Amino acid sequence: MAETWDPNGPGVLRLPSGRLVRGRALRRPPPGGPVPGLSVRLLGRRPDPDAGEARWLPWPDFGLPRDRVLAHRVLTEAWRRCEEERVEVACGGGRGRTGTALACLAVLDGVPPREAVAYVRDHYDRRAVETPWQRRYARRFAAGTEG
């Protein structure tokens, strides 16, 4: 049996396929309840180790991933795994980098690239994806020409 998120839980985004992924701000305490099977940390500096499986994706605040090949690989893994287990995507504030990564997951899930940011803003946080270059990154993600 799959162990995914409660669809009504805080920060949980339902992708069109039905996959559930949780976005959150690392500056806030984690929500109660189950822990993620995989946590993708979008931070400019290596995070402190914590319980559970985590992937650090070097990604400065208000910017883009430092290694776009790694970003594509990690986000694709997150998309695949969120079908069967709890996957969390998180940055400091839970909006810019997290929203961009969630838009990339939406693209992988079949949302047309030009609609991915709007999808995340409608279903996760209306202020998600904070910069023009983050919007462009999400639009170009599926083509493999990120950035």
ChimeraX attribute file (.defattr): number of C-alpha atoms within 10 A of each C-alpha:
attribute: neighborCount
match mode: 1-to-1
recipient: residues
	/A:1	5
	/A:2	9
	/A:3	14
	/A:4	20
	/A:5	26
	/A:6	14
	/A:7	15
	/A:8	9
	/A:9	12
	/A:10	15
	/A:11	20
	/A:12	19
	/A:13	24
	/A:14	18
	/A:15	24
	/A:16	12
	/A:17	11
	/A:18	12
	/A:19	23
	/A:20	23
	/A:21	27
	/A:22	25
	/A:23	24
	/A:24	23
	/A:25	16
	/A:26	16
	/A:27	11
	/A:28	10
	/A:29	8
	/A:30	11
	/A:31	11
	/A:32	8
	/A:33	9
	/A:34	11
	/A:35	15
	/A:36	22
	/A:37	18
	/A:38	19
	/A:39	21
	/A:40	23
	/A:41	23
	/A:42	28
	/A:43	20
	/A:44	18
	/A:45	12
	/A:46	13
	/A:47	14
	/A:48	5
	/A:49	8
	/A:50	7
	/A:51	9
	/A:52	10
	/A:53	12
	/A:54	18
	/A:55	16
	/A:56	17
	/A:57	23
	/A:58	20
	/A:59	21
	/A:60	16
	/A:61	16
	/A:62	14
	/A:63	15
	/A:64	23
	/A:65	23
	/A:66	13
	/A:67	11
	/A:68	19
	/A:69	12
	/A:70	14
	/A:71	22
	/A:72	19
	/A:73	11
	/A:74	16
	/A:75	20
	/A:76	15
	/A:77	15
	/A:78	24
	/A:79	23
	/A:80	16
	/A:81	18
	/A:82	25
	/A:83	18
	/A:84	16
	/A:85	20
	/A:86	23
	/A:87	30
	/A:88	25
	/A:89	27
	/A:90	25
	/A:91	25
	/A:92	19
	/A:93	14
	/A:94	23
	/A:95	24
	/A:96	24
	/A:97	29
	/A:98	27
	/A:99	30
	/A:100	27
	/A:101	32
	/A:102	33
	/A:103	32
	/A:104	29
	/A:105	28
	/A:106	27
	/A:107	25
	/A:108	19
	/A:109	18
	/A:110	13
	/A:111	18
	/A:112	14
	/A:113	23
	/A:114	15
	/A:115	14
	/A:116	25
	/A:117	29
	/A:118	18
	/A:119	22
	/A:120	25
	/A:121	17
	/A:122	13
	/A:123	14
	/A:124	22
	/A:125	17
	/A:126	14
	/A:127	15
	/A:128	24
	/A:129	26
	/A:130	17
	/A:131	15
	/A:132	10
	/A:133	15
	/A:134	25
	/A:135	23
	/A:136	16
	/A:137	23
	/A:138	27
	/A:139	23
	/A:140	17
	/A:141	21
	/A:142	18
	/A:143	10
	/A:144	11
	/A:145	11
	/A:146	19
	/A:147	15
